[in-house]
Amino acid sequence: MKNYFNNLKNAMLVLSKDPRVIFLGQSVSCPGTGMFNTLKDINKNKLVELPVSEDFQMGVSNGLALNNMVPVSIFPR
């Protein structure tokens, strides 16, 4: 399991180097899920904390993508 976590955290760091990438969802900048720990070392300006509203979140992600951004939309389960 530790290898999986380390690889996931590393992938998030690699993605964050792209200026077009933004991470959004629940528990991206506030602790509460396991995904939070994969984003701890990401620049806080790239993290957008959203309320629990999946349809809204997907709409925001689609809008960002249509504007040449690369949204990483996180839906914790």
N, C-alpha and C positions, 0 to 999 in steps of 0.2 A: 504494500500500500504506500510506503514511503517513496518508492520510485515513481509511482503514479503521481503523487502530490508534487514531487520535485519537478517532474517533467511538465506538469500542468502549470506550475508557477513559472518555470522557465519560458514556456510558450507565451504566457501573458506578458512577461518582460520583453520578449522578442517583438511581440505585436505592438507593445507600447512605444517602441522606437519610431514607428511610423507616425508622422504628425497628423495623419488623417484618422487615426484610430481613437475611439472614445468608448469607454466602458460604462454601461448604464444598467440599472436594475435595482433590485432590493438587496441590501446588505453588501453593496460594493464599497461604501466608504464608512459604514458602521458595522461593528461586529454583530453576528447573529447566525451566520451560516458558514459552512466550510469554505465556500467560495471566497469569503472575505479574506481568508489567510493567503489565498493565491494572488491577491491584489495588494498586499501590504506594502510592497516596495515600488508600486506604481506611483507616478507623480499624481498628487491629489487633484490637479487641474484636469486630469483625464477621467476622473470618476464622477459620475452623476447619479446620486442617490434618488430613487423614485419611490413613490408610495406603491402599495400593492394594487395595481391596476393594469393587468396584462394587456388588455386591448390598447390602452393609452401608450404603454411602453412599446408595443409593436408598431403603432402608428408613428411614434417619435423615431424609432429605429429606421422605418421605411423612409421617412422624410430626410433623415440624415444621409442615408444611402443614396437617395435621389440627388443629394447635393454634394456628391463625391466624397462623403465621409465614409469611414469604415466602422460602423457601430458593432460593438461586442455586447449583445443584449443578454443579460444574465437573469434567468428565471429560476430561483432556488427551489428545489424540491426535496 
